[in-house]
């Protein structure tokens, strides 16, 4: 099911500061597509926005080394 891109609106008080179009894809446990929003083939470079996720994997790996 492919639908129009999602949009996120950033506000400060009653003023809109910015509006961002968002593409997303939802997968099930077998990596089958459940839903698509916008262009799911668009390449992105997440850079520092995924650092918290990377930290979880590092912490998990480190805890296994201590065993």
Long-range contacts (C-beta under 8 A, 24 or more apart in sequence): 1-34, 1-35, 1-36, 2-36, 2-37, 2-40, 3-35, 3-36, 3-37, 4-37, 4-38, 5-37, 5-38, 5-39, 6-37, 6-38
